[in-house]
Amino acid sequence: MIFENYNPLEEKRFQVMDETGNIVNPDLMPNLDEKTIIRMLRTMLQAREIDLKLVMYQRQGRMLTYAPNIGQEAATIGSISVLEKEDWMVPAYRELGAMLWRGMPLDKMFTYWYGNERGSHMAEDLKILPVSVPIASQLLHAVGIAWASKLKGTTEITITYFGDGATSQGDFSEAMNWAAAYQTPVLFICQNNQFAISMPRSKQTRAHTLAQKSVAYGMPGIQVDGNDVFAMYAASMEAAERARTGGGPSLIEAYTYRMGAHTTSDDPKRYRSDEELDSWKGKDPIARLTKYCLNKKLVSEEEIETWRKEYIAEVDQVFKQVEQNSDMKPEEIFENMYSKMTPQLQEELDDYKNYLAWKERGQQ
């Protein structure tokens, strides 16, 4: 058992594949077929190309603020790939790879980041909640869904994602306590990318690990090399099987690094060094899995380059369609907040309409 062999109180991270793409823990290498491994690599590559393009679009003024995922692809794809179709995903805002794996269409993703709330409407068969920007609030939603699944007697489980900064929020504590007390089938995946915006992990808590926070709530916890897709899969699969068979929740701390900015409104050079970033570039999750696949002759460099070009072309095509087809009116921001607008929202909408009328008169 993986969780039993790794004490969450110790900074001993579970790892299967090292930075060079070599398997260092063969006994715990998950039994994945070649098709699944190649799909993992392709999804990670696709997520990376989407990230690079969307950051560029934002810099061109064609899109609103965006939260890059660069460097965290293995943490999300390794964990989301253990889910069954009937399971639930409750994201924060840095789970692009996981959404791709679950089958979320590109146009839906781009619509959201373009600033159109229609991008938050998910097809019922996807079982993905909308992106959650408030820190840690989605954890309570995840526990509620998992509790409902348990009450209904289904085998559904729920996986939810959050950053290291979320562990300092009250919602995190409430969600963890409720999940453990009621033994809800939920997987807590903490993407510890070392910074809560600009606050380094070392200044946020005196805990040696974030995984050890599971101990106080009475649930299994483990710190995993978050840039190792195989380790993330193995730990997540064990947690998923435990949840599905009535064993309750688990906390997985994916020890990773945000190689890009927190969002496109952030300048990471103000709070971290180039030397630190360079050291983590050597641990790039995509480079690691690529080396493994090339060594095993699962793919060729030519195939990888072909995939990259396909992804870039697809992003350009789909994003242009989103730009051309976006017909959202600013008033919808007010109208779609609640099923019926509150008096305060109505007042704000009236003020906004008056502003638009004033602006139009000034241009005449």
C-alpha positions as semicolon CSV with decimal commas, in nm:
position;residue;x (nm);y (nm);z (nm)
1;M;0,000;0,000;0,000
2;I;0,149;0,332;-0,113
3;F;-0,006;0,553;0,155
4;E;0,106;0,323;0,436
5;N;0,469;0,334;0,325
6;Y;0,494;0,714;0,307
7;N;0,449;0,913;0,627
8;P;0,281;1,247;0,548
9;L;0,472;1,405;0,837
10;E;0,800;1,347;0,656
11;E;0,929;1,522;0,345
12;K;0,973;1,194;0,164
13;R;0,790;1,219;-0,164
14;F;0,648;0,917;-0,340
15;Q;0,808;0,882;-0,683
16;V;0,799;0,622;-0,959
17;M;0,987;0,798;-1,241
18;D;1,279;1,035;-1,190
19;E;1,372;1,350;-1,383
20;T;1,556;1,150;-1,649
21;G;1,255;0,937;-1,736
22;N;1,385;0,625;-1,561
23;I;1,163;0,409;-1,340
24;V;1,312;0,416;-0,990
25;N;1,028;0,239;-0,807
26;P;0,941;-0,050;-1,042
27;D;0,734;-0,241;-0,786
28;L;0,487;0,048;-0,772
29;M;0,485;0,134;-1,143
30;P;0,115;0,133;-1,236
31;N;-0,006;-0,125;-1,485
32;L;-0,081;0,112;-1,772
33;D;-0,105;0,001;-2,132
34;E;0,087;0,180;-2,407
35;K;-0,227;0,346;-2,541
36;T;-0,299;0,513;-2,206
37;I;0,061;0,629;-2,159
38;I;0,066;0,782;-2,506
39;R;-0,267;0,951;-2,436
40;M;-0,118;1,097;-2,117
41;L;0,175;1,239;-2,312
42;R;-0,046;1,377;-2,587
43;T;-0,283;1,543;-2,341
44;M;0,009;1,701;-2,154
45;L;0,156;1,828;-2,481
46;Q;-0,181;1,964;-2,587
47;A;-0,227;2,144;-2,255
48;R;0,118;2,302;-2,287
49;E;0,053;2,432;-2,639
50;I;-0,287;2,569;-2,537
51;D;-0,125;2,750;-2,245
52;L;0,140;2,912;-2,460
53;K;-0,114;3,028;-2,716
54;L;-0,366;3,163;-2,465
55;V;-0,100;3,365;-2,286
56;M;-0,006;3,511;-2,624
57;Y;-0,371;3,592;-2,703
58;Q;-0,406;3,767;-2,369
59;R;-0,095;3,974;-2,436
60;Q;-0,245;4,073;-2,770
61;G;-0,556;4,203;-2,592
62;R;-0,777;3,934;-2,741
63;M;-0,862;3,764;-2,410
64;L;-0,912;3,844;-2,043
65;T;-0,689;3,739;-1,752
66;Y;-0,568;3,380;-1,783
67;A;-0,416;3,135;-1,531
68;P;-0,138;2,929;-1,697
69;N;-0,086;2,561;-1,613
70;I;0,272;2,527;-1,736
71;G;0,467;2,283;-1,518
72;Q;0,164;2,126;-1,351
73;E;0,040;1,899;-1,630
74;A;0,139;1,571;-1,462
75;A;-0,028;1,662;-1,133
76;T;-0,368;1,697;-1,298
77;I;-0,352;1,436;-1,574
78;G;-0,199;1,169;-1,354
79;S;-0,481;1,209;-1,104
80;I;-0,782;1,270;-1,328
81;S;-0,704;0,960;-1,536
82;V;-0,813;0,729;-1,252
83;L;-1,174;0,848;-1,271
84;E;-1,464;0,661;-1,428
85;K;-1,719;0,831;-1,650
86;E;-1,977;0,857;-1,369
87;D;-1,735;1,031;-1,130
88;W;-1,728;1,405;-1,060
89;M;-1,456;1,663;-1,112
90;V;-1,461;1,985;-0,909
91;P;-1,185;2,219;-1,034
92;A;-1,027;2,541;-0,921
93;Y;-0,883;2,734;-1,218
94;R;-0,557;2,557;-1,308
95;E;-0,682;2,219;-1,426
96;L;-0,670;2,256;-1,803
97;G;-0,511;1,914;-1,857
98;A;-0,770;1,740;-1,642
99;M;-1,054;1,903;-1,834
100;L;-0,901;1,796;-2,164
101;W;-0,877;1,440;-2,035
102;R;-1,243;1,442;-1,932
103;G;-1,344;1,556;-2,280
104;M;-1,428;1,922;-2,232
105;P;-1,442;2,087;-2,577
106;L;-1,185;2,352;-2,658
107;D;-1,446;2,604;-2,763
108;K;-1,610;2,577;-2,421
109;M;-1,278;2,639;-2,243
110;F;-1,189;2,931;-2,466
111;T;-1,535;3,081;-2,429
112;Y;-1,488;3,095;-2,052
113;W;-1,143;3,256;-2,062
114;Y;-1,263;3,492;-2,334
115;G;-1,495;3,637;-2,071
116;N;-1,821;3,475;-2,174
117;E;-2,000;3,299;-1,889
118;R;-2,155;3,056;-2,134
119;G;-1,823;2,879;-2,102
120;S;-1,927;2,778;-1,750
121;H;-2,218;2,568;-1,879
122;M;-2,108;2,205;-1,888
123;A;-2,268;1,921;-2,078
124;E;-2,441;1,690;-1,829
125;D;-2,240;1,384;-1,932
126;L;-1,908;1,557;-1,849
127;K;-1,983;1,585;-1,477
128;I;-1,744;1,877;-1,433
129;L;-1,834;2,177;-1,219
130;P;-1,752;2,524;-1,353
131;V;-1,418;2,687;-1,282
132;S;-1,401;2,817;-0,924
133;V;-1,192;3,130;-0,869
134;P;-1,269;3,196;-0,498
135;I;-0,997;3,016;-0,306
136;A;-1,108;2,682;-0,152
137;S;-1,485;2,736;-0,186
138;Q;-1,505;2,448;-0,435
139;L;-1,387;2,201;-0,169
140;L;-1,717;2,227;0,015
141;H;-1,904;2,169;-0,311
142;A;-1,696;1,857;-0,374
143;V;-1,768;1,717;-0,029
144;G;-2,139;1,786;-0,077
145;I;-2,145;1,601;-0,408
146;A;-1,954;1,308;-0,261
147;W;-2,187;1,294;0,038
148;A;-2,487;1,288;-0,197
149;S;-2,328;1,000;-0,389
150;K;-2,284;0,810;-0,064
151;L;-2,642;0,874;0,048
152;K;-2,769;0,750;-0,288
153;G;-2,564;0,433;-0,254
154;T;-2,374;0,481;-0,581
155;T;-2,009;0,405;-0,652
156;E;-1,943;0,759;-0,774
157;I;-1,643;0,941;-0,633
158;T;-1,547;1,307;-0,654
159;I;-1,206;1,458;-0,718
160;T;-1,134;1,820;-0,634
161;Y;-0,831;2,039;-0,699
162;F;-0,685;2,333;-0,511
163;G;-0,355;2,511;-0,459
164;D;-0,129;2,532;-0,156
165;G;-0,279;2,872;-0,068
166;A;-0,620;2,710;-0,023
167;T;-0,494;2,512;0,276
168;S;-0,486;2,839;0,473
169;Q;-0,856;2,902;0,414
170;G;-1,137;2,811;0,649
171;D;-1,326;2,634;0,371
172;F;-1,039;2,385;0,344
173;S;-1,065;2,298;0,713
174;E;-1,442;2,264;0,702
175;A;-1,433;2,048;0,390
176;M;-1,163;1,819;0,525
177;N;-1,336;1,776;0,860
178;W;-1,678;1,707;0,706
179;A;-1,536;1,464;0,452
180;A;-1,352;1,265;0,717
181;A;-1,633;1,271;0,972
182;Y;-1,889;1,146;0,720
183;Q;-1,641;0,933;0,523
184;T;-1,739;1,085;0,192
185;P;-1,581;0,940;-0,125
186;V;-1,371;1,240;-0,225
187;L;-1,010;1,286;-0,337
188;F;-0,846;1,612;-0,231
189;I;-0,566;1,696;-0,477
190;C;-0,351;1,983;-0,350
191;Q;-0,137;2,125;-0,629
192;N;0,146;2,260;-0,419
193;N;0,315;2,479;-0,681
194;Q;0,519;2,656;-0,409
195;F;0,341;2,993;-0,427
196;A;0,002;3,127;-0,324
197;I;0,027;3,404;-0,584
198;S;0,347;3,564;-0,443
199;M;0,343;3,409;-0,095
200;P;0,600;3,126;-0,082
201;R;0,499;2,798;0,072
202;S;0,768;2,838;0,343
203;K;0,600;3,150;0,482
204;Q;0,245;3,022;0,466
205;T;0,257;2,744;0,723
206;R;0,497;2,588;0,975
207;A;0,388;2,239;0,871
208;H;0,670;2,033;0,718
209;T;0,432;1,912;0,447
210;L;0,082;1,999;0,337
211;A;-0,001;1,628;0,325
212;Q;0,036;1,610;0,703
213;K;-0,274;1,823;0,744
214;S;-0,465;1,502;0,672
215;V;-0,354;1,357;1,006
216;A;-0,553;1,605;1,214
217;Y;-0,872;1,519;1,026
218;G;-0,825;1,144;1,039
219;M;-0,777;1,063;0,672
220;P;-0,490;0,914;0,471
221;G;-0,246;1,165;0,325
222;I;0,066;1,151;0,111
223;Q;0,313;1,385;-0,057
224;V;0,379;1,284;-0,417
225;D;0,624;1,404;-0,681
226;G;0,369;1,607;-0,872
227;N;0,584;1,615;-1,186
228;D;0,578;1,235;-1,207
229;V;0,263;1,135;-1,391
230;F;0,302;0,768;-1,295
231;A;0,337;0,845;-0,924
232;M;0,033;1,071;-0,938
233;Y;-0,166;0,799;-1,111
234;A;-0,061;0,526;-0,868
235;A;-0,138;0,730;-0,555
236;S;-0,465;0,861;-0,698
237;M;-0,577;0,512;-0,804
238;E;-0,520;0,377;-0,454
239;A;-0,716;0,669;-0,307
240;A;-0,994;0,627;-0,565
241;E;-1,034;0,257;-0,495
242;R;-1,047;0,325;-0,123
243;A;-1,313;0,594;-0,169
244;R;-1,517;0,379;-0,405
245;T;-1,531;0,091;-0,157
246;G;-1,638;0,297;0,144
247;G;-1,294;0,387;0,279
248;G;-1,356;0,761;0,279
249;P;-1,147;1,057;0,162
250;S;-0,774;1,104;0,101
251;L;-0,542;1,402;0,066
252;I;-0,270;1,399;-0,199
253;E;-0,015;1,679;-0,200
254;A;0,124;1,705;-0,553
255;Y;0,464;1,866;-0,501
256;T;0,512;2,064;-0,821
257;Y;0,600;2,410;-0,949
258;R;0,422;2,685;-1,137
259;M;0,669;2,770;-1,411
260;G;0,456;3,053;-1,545
261;A;0,291;3,347;-1,375
262;H;0,007;3,305;-1,127
263;T;-0,210;3,474;-1,388
264;T;-0,136;3,702;-1,680
265;S;-0,180;3,992;-1,432
266;D;0,117;3,868;-1,227
267;D;0,491;3,932;-1,257
268;P;0,669;3,635;-1,090
269;K;1,010;3,798;-1,130
270;R;0,919;4,019;-0,836
271;Y;0,916;3,732;-0,588
272;R;1,127;3,445;-0,726
273;S;1,469;3,409;-0,888
274;D;1,562;3,293;-1,235
275;E;1,791;3,035;-1,072
276;E;1,496;2,879;-0,890
277;L;1,291;2,865;-1,208
278;D;1,579;2,711;-1,403
279;S;1,622;2,437;-1,142
280;W;1,257;2,338;-1,184
281;K;1,276;2,344;-1,563
282;G;1,501;2,042;-1,529
283;K;1,208;1,863;-1,360
284;D;0,958;1,949;-1,635
285;P;0,684;1,681;-1,627
286;I;0,646;1,674;-2,006
287;A;1,019;1,637;-2,070
288;R;1,025;1,354;-1,816
289;L;0,743;1,155;-1,974
290;T;0,877;1,229;-2,322
291;K;1,214;1,077;-2,229
292;Y;1,037;0,768;-2,094
293;C;0,829;0,723;-2,409
294;L;1,126;0,776;-2,639
295;N;1,339;0,529;-2,443
296;K;1,061;0,271;-2,459
297;K;1,012;0,349;-2,831
298;L;0,644;0,422;-2,771
299;V;0,671;0,736;-2,983
300;S;0,920;0,912;-3,206
301;E;1,039;1,270;-3,202
302;E;0,877;1,315;-3,543
303;E;0,539;1,209;-3,404
304;I;0,571;1,448;-3,113
305;E;0,652;1,739;-3,344
306;T;0,354;1,650;-3,565
307;W;0,124;1,650;-3,263
308;R;0,251;1,989;-3,151
309;K;0,179;2,141;-3,491
310;E;-0,169;1,988;-3,491
311;Y;-0,246;2,130;-3,147
312;I;-0,121;2,478;-3,240
313;A;-0,332;2,479;-3,556
314;E;-0,637;2,357;-3,365
315;V;-0,604;2,628;-3,099
316;D;-0,579;2,900;-3,363
317;Q;-0,883;2,771;-3,547
318;V;-1,106;2,722;-3,242
319;F;-1,010;3,051;-3,078
320;K;-1,089;3,246;-3,395
321;Q;-1,431;3,081;-3,399
322;V;-1,490;3,183;-3,037
323;E;-1,393;3,542;-3,119
324;Q;-1,622;3,554;-3,420
325;N;-1,920;3,386;-3,252
326;S;-1,915;3,559;-2,914
327;D;-2,241;3,752;-2,883
328;M;-2,252;3,795;-2,507
329;K;-2,383;4,128;-2,386
330;P;-2,227;4,285;-2,073
331;E;-2,571;4,294;-1,910
332;E;-2,567;3,915;-1,886
333;I;-2,303;3,939;-1,613
334;F;-2,572;4,086;-1,387
335;E;-2,865;3,881;-1,516
336;N;-2,699;3,540;-1,474
337;M;-2,565;3,581;-1,122
338;Y;-2,890;3,449;-0,969
339;S;-3,206;3,298;-1,116
340;K;-3,376;3,624;-1,013
341;M;-3,178;3,943;-0,976
342;T;-3,149;4,090;-0,628
343;P;-3,240;4,458;-0,575
344;Q;-2,870;4,542;-0,539
345;L;-2,783;4,374;-0,869
346;Q;-3,073;4,548;-1,040
347;E;-2,944;4,881;-0,910
348;E;-2,594;4,801;-1,040
349;L;-2,735;4,701;-1,378
350;D;-2,935;5,024;-1,401
351;D;-2,621;5,223;-1,318
352;Y;-2,431;5,035;-1,585
353;K;-2,697;5,101;-1,847
354;N;-2,694;5,470;-1,757
355;Y;-2,317;5,469;-1,799
356;L;-2,344;5,310;-2,141
357;A;-2,607;5,564;-2,245
358;W;-2,386;5,849;-2,123
359;K;-2,087;5,707;-2,309
360;E;-2,288;5,675;-2,629
361;R;-2,411;6,034;-2,606
362;G;-2,052;6,152;-2,563
363;Q;-1,951;5,981;-2,886
364;Q;-2,227;6,143;-3,091
